[in-house]
Structure formats: C-alpha cells, structure tokens
Amino acid sequence: MDIARARGWFRTAAFTSTRWLASERCFYVVLACFVLQALWFALSSRYPMAFDESFHFGLIQHHAGQWLPFFTHQPALSESYGAVVRDPSYLYHFVMSLPYRAIRLITANTVAQIIVLRLLNIALFVYGLILFRRLLLLLGSSRAMAHTILLLFSLTPVVPFLAAQINYDNLLIPLMLWCLLATFSWLESARHGRISAGRTLLLISIMLLTCLVKYVFLPIMAILVFIILLKVGHHRLAWKEFGRKFLQSFKSLGLVGQIGILLLFLVSLGLFSERYAINMWRYHSPSPACSQILSLDECLEYGPWQRDYFYVQARPSSFKLDYRYYSHIWLYWMWRRCFFAISYLNENILPLPLPDRTAAVLAIAGTGMFLGYGWRLLRKQPYRQYVLIIIVVYTVALFAETLRAYARTAQPVAINGRYLIPFMPFMMLFAGLSFREFLRKYQIIKPLAVVIVLTLFLQGGGVLTFIVQSDQHWDWQNRAVIKVNDTARYLLQPLIYGSRRRQG
C-alpha cells in the first residue's frame, strides 16, 4: 500500500512539474533568470570583458564620428581595429553608434556609456530568446522541452557572459533567428500558393543586412536562398506562376508601400554590394586580410593579425598538420570555453566540474541517441532538416577556418565555444527529441531527469561560475560593486563544489 501510495505521489509530482514547465509563467521565469544573470555581468564585470569588448566599443566610437554607415577611407588612429575600410562586419557598430551619440550628449562618463550599451545588448539577446522559443516550438518541441532547453542554455556560463557585453553577436543572433522564422513562414505560404512581394523583399533585405552585421551569416543566407529557389523551381512552369503572383502582390501594396519596400531592398542590396561585391572583385575574398589593404606596420597594430603574424614567423619548419590531434584539441577548447570563467585580462579558470561534466554526458549521450533516432526525427520534417543542414555547414566551415589558421601558425588560435551559441538551443533540441524517443515508454522518468540535470547545473552554471571563480580584480573598481561581489563570493563559494580551481 505504501509503495502504491509513493508511486501515486511521484506521478502527481511529475505531472505537476511537467505542467508547470509547459506554462507561460515558466517561460517568464526563464527570461527573468537570464536577465538577472546578464545584469550581474553587465554591472559587475570590469571593462573590457574578454570577448573583444574594447574592439567593438572603439569601433562604435569611430562610427559615431560620421553618418555614413560604412567607412570610405581608413579612419585616423584606427589601425588597432584592422582594415575597417573594407571590413564587411560593420553594421552592428553603426547601429550601436546611434544610441551612443544620444548617451554621450547626456553624460561624458565612459563607465555609464558602456553600461547603457551593455543593457541594450542584453535587450537584443532577450529578444533572441523569444525567437528561439518560437523556432523550437515550430520544430516540434513541446513547451516543457523548449523552456527546459532555454533554461539550460541560459545556465551555460558563456551565454549570459556574451549577452552582457558589447559584441556584434548580440545583434546577429536575433536577426539570424528572424531570418529563419521568416524563411519558414515564406515557404509555408508558398506551399499554399500565396506569394507576398512585400514579405519576399523584406526577407531578402534583412538577409543582406545581416551579412553586414557579421560575415559568418553569408553561408547561412546562401543555404536559405538555395532552399527558397529550390522550392520555387520544384514544379514545371513554377517560375512563371511565381512571377505573376509576385507582381500582383506588389501592385496591391499601394504607392507608399511599393516605394518603401523597394527603397529598403535597394539600400540593402547597395550596401551588400559595396562591401562584398567590391571585396571579391578587388581582393578575391569576401573578408580580405588586413595585409591586402594596409601596410605591415599598420596591420601589426591590430592584435589578432599581430598574434598570427608572429606565430607564422616562429612556425617550426618541421611542423606537420595532425588532423586527429587538432580535432581533439578543437573539441576540447570549444567545449571548455563554453563553461570556463575568464577575466578582462584573459585570465581563465577551468570550468566548474558538475555543470561541465553534466553537459558533457548529456551531449555525448544525446549525440549517440540522435545517430540512432535521427532518421525518425527528420523524416517528413523539412524544417528540422534545414536547421540540421545549416548547423552542419556552419560547424564544418568554422572547423575548416580554424584548421587553416592552425596550419598557417602551428598554434590553435580562435577556438571559442561562443561561436556555436546561435545554434546551441537547436543542438539541445535534437538531443532532447532523441531522449524523448528513448524514454517514450518511461514518461514518468523525464521530469525526474530534468530536476536532476537542473540541480547539477545550479552547482555553478551561468553567472555562478563568474561569481565563485573570480576575485576583486575582475570587478568594476567601484566600492559598492566590489562589496556586493565579495559578499556573493563569501556566501556561494562554500556551496559550490570545485570552486576557485586555478588556470589549467
């Protein structure tokens, strides 16, 4: 009788927790949890934060000196930012320069300016979380699974750390997600024979502009455009039908609508061509190297180029590329740099063991299960197939880019887990769907597994990694900020297993 009663209690608790995870209130809690973590970073972390924050803030200040969105010549004293005159990833800096111009009219205090810009970046990332949720649901996730994924995502230390600083990824992520949603919506409308000229031109325009936020979106745009063209040309005479419906829809927009959407499209196409078409024509690369544009002395002022240059000079003549070794260190550093703590001086401390190892076990098990259940999860699910293709192409391109750098410098440079942040929730989704298939006959276990995983992640996940692994030198040098962080460290360090493990 007691066993039966215990089973009944457990079922009731599991049902209640699942229902709560699926509620709107749970999603608001996830957002609040993320915002609080990001605010702690934004208000506590000493400038510049490790992911090139001084680089981005400096370029914002340069853009604030003109109204044209791009530079027509290399600005004075800008060599430390590379060849910005031909850099295709400039739109974030121009967009952020607009509020910066207003902020500096109110205050000349640099700390206040940086904090306000950090808050704007948090707002951009929060909008990205809302779009992530919409996409996860569209791809077949339950509400409970989507909220769990986003909570684990927000508890991955590198995620709120990135969101809280001045960085172009915070604009890239919501724009990329919007493009995915808009593409899927366009495909759904086209499947039912509805073609909207306004939505089509708007989608193309935003894609072109997103490439100017960060050039890594270029292959993603190519895949999305290829999918659209493939669907349009799937049937014989489809192009004629598409053209007819497009013109009909365009005429229905009215004069103001026609002028507005055409103006947006032409401006986007013009900006895209000015950067990418000219770069390809002159330098045979969408993002040319600094040495193709500036002199050696000027490029040596640019930190990443200087680092690679001296690595190349010191490269041993006996160096041979070992693909197996590089694959190992690539995976290791990509993983470690999702969970480590890093200061403004790039001092880094090993990840806390429980969230790090829990995530590793889930990733390995989820990958294995996806290999077993993937055919079932992808069959008759074109949107999942498209997202998986994008993830694979992007990851392979990222690996190839860093491999080329390794072959050139003999050093594993530019390996950062944050580059996968735009796709982490989708990777978690594929693993979650695979776990769901595996536990289909054991539904009662799923809520218990979620509770265990979240408990382990709370042993140092998210901002807790920064708090318990840092010291006063990592904080804004403000008495109140240091006191609050010291108090948090004093209270939390004894509760977190493995805290303050030094660099390794």
WOMOPE-V193045 format. One record per pair of residues at least 12 apart in sequence whose C-alpha atoms are under 10 Angstrom apart, sorted by the first residue. I is the first residue (numbers start at 1). J is the second residue. Records with the same first field share a line. If there is no record, write none. Layout:
# WOMOPE-V193045
I: J ; J
This chain:
# WOMOPE-V193045
10: 444 ; 445 ; 448
11: 443 ; 444 ; 445 ; 447
12: 444
13: 444 ; 447 ; 448
14: 443 ; 444 ; 445 ; 446 ; 447 ; 448 ; 451
15: 443 ; 444 ; 447
16: 447
17: 144 ; 447 ; 448 ; 450 ; 451
18: 143 ; 144 ; 145 ; 444 ; 446 ; 447 ; 448 ; 450
19: 143 ; 144
20: 143 ; 144
21: 142 ; 143 ; 144 ; 145 ; 146 ; 147 ; 148 ; 447
22: 142 ; 143 ; 144 ; 145 ; 146 ; 147 ; 148
23: 143 ; 144 ; 147
24: 143 ; 144 ; 147
26: 143 ; 144 ; 147 ; 148 ; 151
27: 129 ; 130 ; 133 ; 143 ; 144 ; 146 ; 147 ; 148 ; 150 ; 151
28: 147
29: 147 ; 151
30: 129 ; 147 ; 148 ; 149 ; 150 ; 151 ; 152 ; 153 ; 154 ; 155
31: 126 ; 127 ; 129 ; 130 ; 147 ; 150 ; 151 ; 154
32: 126
33: 151 ; 154 ; 155 ; 462
34: 122 ; 125 ; 126 ; 129 ; 150 ; 151 ; 153 ; 154 ; 155 ; 159 ; 160 ; 163 ; 462 ; 463
35: 119 ; 122 ; 123 ; 125 ; 126 ; 154 ; 160 ; 163 ; 164
36: 160 ; 463
37: 154 ; 155 ; 157 ; 159 ; 160 ; 161 ; 163 ; 164 ; 462 ; 463 ; 464
38: 118 ; 119 ; 121 ; 122 ; 123 ; 125 ; 126 ; 154 ; 159 ; 160 ; 161 ; 162 ; 163 ; 164 ; 165 ; 462 ; 463
39: 115 ; 118 ; 119 ; 122 ; 160 ; 161 ; 163 ; 164 ; 165 ; 463
40: 160 ; 161 ; 164 ; 463 ; 464 ; 466 ; 467 ; 481 ; 485
41: 118 ; 160 ; 161 ; 162 ; 163 ; 164 ; 165 ; 463 ; 466 ; 467 ; 475
42: 114 ; 115 ; 116 ; 117 ; 118 ; 119 ; 121 ; 122 ; 160 ; 161 ; 162 ; 163 ; 164 ; 165 ; 166 ; 476
43: 111 ; 114 ; 115 ; 116 ; 118 ; 119 ; 164 ; 475 ; 476 ; 481
44: 115 ; 466 ; 467 ; 472 ; 474 ; 475 ; 476 ; 477 ; 478 ; 480 ; 481 ; 482 ; 484 ; 485
45: 161 ; 164 ; 165 ; 343 ; 344 ; 466 ; 467 ; 470 ; 472 ; 473 ; 474 ; 475 ; 476 ; 477 ; 481 ; 485
46: 111 ; 343 ; 344 ; 345 ; 472 ; 473 ; 474 ; 475 ; 476 ; 477 ; 478
47: 111 ; 114 ; 115 ; 165 ; 343 ; 344 ; 345 ; 474 ; 475 ; 476 ; 477
48: 114 ; 165 ; 166 ; 343 ; 344 ; 345 ; 346 ; 476
49: 161 ; 162 ; 164 ; 165 ; 166 ; 167 ; 342 ; 343 ; 344 ; 345 ; 346 ; 474
50: 161 ; 162 ; 165 ; 341 ; 342 ; 343 ; 344 ; 345 ; 346 ; 347 ; 348
51: 161 ; 162 ; 165 ; 166 ; 167 ; 342 ; 343 ; 344 ; 346 ; 416 ; 418
52: 165 ; 166 ; 167 ; 168 ; 344
53: 114 ; 118 ; 162 ; 165 ; 166 ; 167 ; 168 ; 344
54: 81 ; 114 ; 165 ; 166 ; 167
55: 80 ; 81 ; 82 ; 166 ; 167 ; 302 ; 303
56: 81 ; 90 ; 92 ; 93 ; 96 ; 165 ; 166 ; 167 ; 168
57: 93 ; 96 ; 97 ; 100 ; 113 ; 114 ; 117 ; 165 ; 166 ; 167
58: 78 ; 80 ; 81 ; 93
59: 78 ; 81 ; 84 ; 90 ; 92 ; 93 ; 94 ; 96 ; 97
60: 90 ; 91 ; 92 ; 93 ; 94 ; 95 ; 96 ; 97 ; 98 ; 100 ; 101 ; 166
61: 93 ; 94 ; 96 ; 97 ; 100 ; 101
62: 75 ; 76 ; 77 ; 78 ; 93 ; 94 ; 97
63: 75 ; 90 ; 91 ; 93 ; 94 ; 95 ; 96 ; 97 ; 98 ; 100 ; 101
64: 93 ; 94 ; 95 ; 96 ; 97 ; 98 ; 99 ; 100 ; 101
65: 97 ; 101
66: 94 ; 97
67: 94 ; 97 ; 98
68: 94
69: 90 ; 91 ; 92 ; 93 ; 94 ; 95 ; 97 ; 271
70: 84 ; 85 ; 86 ; 87 ; 88 ; 89 ; 90 ; 91 ; 93 ; 94 ; 212 ; 271 ; 274 ; 275
71: 84 ; 85 ; 86 ; 87 ; 90
72: 84 ; 85 ; 86
73: 85 ; 86
74: 86 ; 293 ; 294
77: 298 ; 301
78: 298 ; 301 ; 302
79: 290 ; 294 ; 295 ; 297 ; 298 ; 299 ; 300 ; 301 ; 302 ; 303
80: 298 ; 299 ; 300 ; 301 ; 302 ; 303 ; 304 ; 305 ; 306
81: 290 ; 298 ; 299 ; 301 ; 302 ; 303 ; 304 ; 305
82: 289 ; 290 ; 291 ; 293 ; 294 ; 298 ; 299 ; 300 ; 301 ; 302 ; 303 ; 304 ; 305
83: 287 ; 288 ; 289 ; 290 ; 291 ; 292 ; 293 ; 294 ; 295 ; 298 ; 299 ; 302
84: 290 ; 293 ; 294
85: 275 ; 293 ; 294
86: 274 ; 275 ; 276 ; 278 ; 279 ; 283 ; 286 ; 287 ; 288 ; 289 ; 290 ; 293
87: 212 ; 214 ; 215 ; 275 ; 276 ; 279 ; 286 ; 287 ; 288 ; 289 ; 290
88: 211 ; 212 ; 213 ; 214 ; 215 ; 271 ; 272 ; 274 ; 275 ; 276 ; 279 ; 286 ; 287 ; 288
89: 168 ; 209 ; 210 ; 211 ; 212 ; 213 ; 214 ; 215 ; 216 ; 275 ; 287
90: 168 ; 211 ; 212 ; 213 ; 214 ; 215 ; 275
91: 168 ; 171 ; 172 ; 209 ; 210 ; 211 ; 212 ; 213 ; 214 ; 271
92: 166 ; 167 ; 168 ; 169 ; 170 ; 171 ; 172 ; 209 ; 210 ; 212 ; 213 ; 214
93: 166 ; 167 ; 168 ; 213
94: 213
95: 171 ; 213
96: 117 ; 120 ; 121 ; 166 ; 167 ; 168 ; 171
97: 117
99: 113 ; 116 ; 117 ; 120
100: 113 ; 114 ; 116 ; 117
101: 113
103: 116 ; 117
111: 476
114: 165 ; 166
115: 164 ; 165 ; 166
116: 166
117: 164 ; 165 ; 166 ; 167
118: 162 ; 163 ; 164 ; 165 ; 166 ; 167
119: 163 ; 164 ; 165 ; 166
120: 163 ; 164 ; 165 ; 166 ; 170 ; 171
121: 162 ; 163 ; 164 ; 165 ; 166 ; 167 ; 168 ; 169 ; 170 ; 171
122: 160 ; 161 ; 162 ; 163 ; 164 ; 165 ; 166 ; 170 ; 171
123: 163 ; 164 ; 170 ; 171
124: 163 ; 169 ; 170 ; 171 ; 172 ; 173 ; 174 ; 175
125: 159 ; 160 ; 162 ; 163 ; 164 ; 169 ; 170 ; 171 ; 172 ; 173 ; 174
126: 163 ; 170 ; 174
127: 170 ; 171 ; 173 ; 174 ; 175 ; 177
128: 170 ; 171 ; 172 ; 173 ; 174 ; 175 ; 176 ; 177 ; 178 ; 422
129: 150 ; 153 ; 154 ; 173 ; 174 ; 177 ; 425
130: 150 ; 174 ; 177
131: 173 ; 174 ; 175 ; 176 ; 177 ; 178 ; 180 ; 181
132: 146 ; 149 ; 150 ; 173 ; 174 ; 177 ; 178 ; 181 ; 422 ; 423 ; 425 ; 426
133: 146 ; 147 ; 149 ; 150 ; 425
134: 146 ; 177 ; 178 ; 181
135: 177 ; 178 ; 180 ; 181 ; 184 ; 383 ; 425 ; 426
136: 149 ; 150 ; 384 ; 425 ; 426 ; 428 ; 429
137: 429
138: 181 ; 184 ; 383 ; 384
139: 381 ; 382 ; 383 ; 384 ; 385 ; 387 ; 426 ; 429 ; 430
140: 377 ; 381 ; 383 ; 384 ; 429 ; 433
141: 429 ; 430 ; 432 ; 433
142: 433
144: 447
145: 428 ; 429 ; 432 ; 433 ; 436 ; 450
146: 425 ; 426 ; 428 ; 429 ; 432
148: 428 ; 429 ; 432 ; 450 ; 451 ; 454
149: 424 ; 425 ; 426 ; 427 ; 428 ; 429 ; 432
150: 424 ; 425 ; 428 ; 429
151: 425 ; 454 ; 457 ; 462
152: 355 ; 359 ; 425 ; 428 ; 450 ; 453 ; 454 ; 457 ; 458 ; 461 ; 462
153: 421 ; 424 ; 425 ; 428 ; 461 ; 462
154: 425 ; 461 ; 462 ; 463
155: 339 ; 355 ; 454 ; 457 ; 458 ; 460 ; 461 ; 462 ; 463 ; 464 ; 465
156: 338 ; 339 ; 340 ; 355 ; 356 ; 359 ; 421 ; 424 ; 457 ; 460 ; 461 ; 462 ; 463 ; 465
157: 337 ; 338 ; 339 ; 340 ; 341 ; 351 ; 352 ; 355 ; 356 ; 460 ; 461 ; 462 ; 463 ; 464 ; 465 ; 466
158: 336 ; 337 ; 338 ; 339 ; 340 ; 341 ; 342 ; 416 ; 417 ; 418 ; 421 ; 461 ; 462 ; 463 ; 465 ; 466
159: 338 ; 339 ; 417 ; 418 ; 421 ; 422 ; 424 ; 462 ; 463
160: 462 ; 463
161: 338 ; 341 ; 342 ; 418 ; 462 ; 463 ; 466
162: 418 ; 421
168: 213 ; 214
169: 213 ; 214 ; 418 ; 419 ; 421 ; 422
170: 213 ; 422
171: 210 ; 213 ; 214
172: 210 ; 211 ; 212 ; 213 ; 214 ; 215 ; 216 ; 217 ; 422
173: 210 ; 217 ; 421 ; 422 ; 423
174: 210 ; 422
175: 206 ; 207 ; 209 ; 210 ; 211 ; 213 ; 217
176: 206 ; 207 ; 210 ; 211 ; 217 ; 220 ; 221 ; 422
177: 422 ; 423
178: 203 ; 206 ; 207
179: 202 ; 203 ; 204 ; 206 ; 207 ; 210 ; 220 ; 221 ; 224
180: 203 ; 207 ; 220 ; 221 ; 224 ; 383 ; 386 ; 387
181: 203
182: 199 ; 200 ; 202 ; 203 ; 204 ; 206
183: 199 ; 200 ; 203 ; 204 ; 224 ; 225 ; 227 ; 228 ; 383
184: 224 ; 227 ; 228 ; 382 ; 383 ; 386
185: 199
186: 199 ; 200 ; 203 ; 228
187: 227 ; 228 ; 231 ; 232 ; 383
190: 228 ; 231 ; 232 ; 242
191: 231 ; 232
193: 241 ; 242 ; 245
194: 242 ; 245 ; 246 ; 249
195: 241 ; 242 ; 243 ; 244 ; 245 ; 246 ; 247 ; 248 ; 249 ; 250
196: 242 ; 245 ; 246 ; 247 ; 248 ; 249 ; 250 ; 252 ; 253
197: 243 ; 245 ; 246 ; 247 ; 248 ; 249 ; 250 ; 251 ; 252 ; 253 ; 258 ; 261
198: 246 ; 249 ; 250 ; 252 ; 253 ; 257 ; 258 ; 260 ; 261 ; 262
199: 249 ; 261
200: 246 ; 261 ; 265
201: 250 ; 261 ; 262 ; 264 ; 265 ; 266
202: 261 ; 262 ; 264 ; 265 ; 268
203: 265
204: 221 ; 225 ; 264 ; 265 ; 268 ; 269
205: 261 ; 262 ; 263 ; 264 ; 265 ; 266 ; 267 ; 268 ; 269 ; 272
206: 264 ; 265 ; 268 ; 269
207: 220 ; 221 ; 222 ; 224 ; 225 ; 268 ; 269 ; 272
208: 221 ; 265 ; 267 ; 268 ; 269 ; 270 ; 271 ; 272 ; 273
209: 265 ; 267 ; 268 ; 269 ; 271 ; 272
210: 268 ; 272
211: 272 ; 275 ; 276
212: 268 ; 271 ; 272 ; 275 ; 276
215: 276 ; 286 ; 287
216: 287 ; 394 ; 397 ; 398 ; 419
217: 394
218: 276 ; 286
219: 390 ; 393 ; 394 ; 397
220: 387 ; 389 ; 390 ; 391 ; 393 ; 394
221: 390
222: 390
223: 386 ; 387 ; 389 ; 390 ; 393
224: 386 ; 387 ; 390
227: 386
250: 262
275: 287
276: 288
289: 305
290: 302 ; 305
291: 305
296: 309
304: 413 ; 414
307: 409 ; 413
308: 405 ; 406 ; 408 ; 409 ; 410 ; 411 ; 413
309: 408 ; 409
310: 409
311: 406 ; 408 ; 409 ; 410 ; 411 ; 413
312: 405 ; 406 ; 407 ; 408 ; 409 ; 410 ; 411
313: 408 ; 409
314: 409 ; 410
315: 407 ; 408 ; 409 ; 410 ; 411
316: 409 ; 410
319: 407 ; 408 ; 409 ; 410
320: 407 ; 410
321: 403 ; 404 ; 406 ; 407 ; 408 ; 410
322: 407
323: 403 ; 407
326: 399 ; 402 ; 403 ; 406 ; 407 ; 411 ; 412
327: 399 ; 403
329: 412 ; 415
330: 399 ; 402 ; 403 ; 412 ; 413 ; 414 ; 415 ; 416 ; 417
331: 399 ; 415 ; 416 ; 417
332: 415 ; 417
333: 412 ; 414 ; 415 ; 416 ; 417
334: 414 ; 415 ; 416 ; 417 ; 418 ; 419 ; 420
335: 351 ; 356 ; 359 ; 360 ; 415 ; 416 ; 417 ; 418
336: 349 ; 350 ; 351 ; 356 ; 416 ; 417
337: 349 ; 350 ; 351 ; 415 ; 416 ; 417 ; 418
338: 351 ; 356 ; 416 ; 417 ; 418 ; 419 ; 420 ; 421
339: 351 ; 352 ; 353 ; 355 ; 356 ; 357 ; 359 ; 417 ; 418 ; 460 ; 461 ; 462 ; 465 ; 466
340: 352 ; 356 ; 461 ; 465 ; 466 ; 469 ; 503
341: 463 ; 464 ; 465 ; 466 ; 467 ; 468 ; 469 ; 470 ; 500 ; 503
342: 465 ; 466 ; 469 ; 470 ; 474 ; 503
343: 466 ; 469 ; 470 ; 471 ; 473 ; 474 ; 475
344: 473 ; 474 ; 475
345: 473 ; 474
347: 470 ; 474 ; 502 ; 503
348: 469 ; 470 ; 502 ; 503 ; 504
349: 465 ; 466 ; 469 ; 470 ; 499 ; 500 ; 501 ; 502 ; 503 ; 504
350: 465 ; 469 ; 498 ; 499 ; 500 ; 501 ; 502 ; 503 ; 504
351: 460 ; 461 ; 465 ; 466 ; 469 ; 498 ; 499 ; 500 ; 501 ; 502 ; 503 ; 504
352: 457 ; 459 ; 460 ; 461 ; 464 ; 465 ; 468 ; 469 ; 496 ; 497 ; 498 ; 499 ; 500 ; 501
353: 456 ; 457 ; 459 ; 460 ; 461 ; 496 ; 497 ; 498 ; 499 ; 501
354: 453 ; 455 ; 456 ; 457 ; 458 ; 459 ; 460 ; 461 ; 496 ; 497 ; 498
355: 453 ; 454 ; 455 ; 456 ; 457 ; 458 ; 459 ; 460 ; 461 ; 462 ; 465
356: 456 ; 457 ; 459 ; 460 ; 461
357: 456 ; 457
358: 452 ; 453 ; 454 ; 456 ; 457
359: 453 ; 456 ; 457
362: 428 ; 431 ; 432 ; 435 ; 453
363: 427 ; 428 ; 431 ; 432
364: 431
365: 431 ; 434 ; 435
366: 427 ; 428 ; 429 ; 430 ; 431 ; 432 ; 433 ; 434 ; 435
367: 427 ; 428 ; 430 ; 431 ; 434 ; 435
368: 431 ; 434
369: 430 ; 431 ; 432 ; 433 ; 434 ; 435 ; 436 ; 437 ; 438
370: 430 ; 431 ; 432 ; 433 ; 434 ; 435 ; 437 ; 438
371: 431 ; 434
372: 434 ; 437 ; 438
373: 430 ; 431 ; 433 ; 434 ; 435 ; 437 ; 438
374: 430 ; 431 ; 433 ; 434 ; 437
376: 434 ; 437
377: 430 ; 433 ; 434 ; 437
378: 430
384: 426 ; 429 ; 430
387: 423 ; 426 ; 427
388: 423 ; 426 ; 427 ; 430
390: 423
391: 420 ; 422 ; 423 ; 424 ; 426 ; 427
394: 419 ; 420 ; 423
395: 419 ; 420 ; 423
398: 414 ; 415 ; 419 ; 420
399: 415
401: 414 ; 415
402: 414 ; 415 ; 416
403: 415
458: 496
459: 492 ; 495 ; 496 ; 497 ; 498 ; 499
460: 492 ; 493 ; 495 ; 496 ; 497 ; 498 ; 499
461: 496
464: 488 ; 489 ; 492 ; 493 ; 496 ; 499
465: 493 ; 496 ; 499 ; 500
466: 485 ; 489 ; 500
467: 485 ; 486 ; 487 ; 488 ; 489 ; 490 ; 492 ; 493 ; 499 ; 500
468: 485 ; 486 ; 488 ; 489 ; 490 ; 491 ; 492 ; 493 ; 494 ; 495 ; 496 ; 498 ; 499 ; 500 ; 501
469: 489 ; 493 ; 498 ; 499 ; 500 ; 501 ; 502
470: 485 ; 486 ; 489 ; 499 ; 500
471: 485 ; 486 ; 489 ; 500
472: 485 ; 486 ; 489
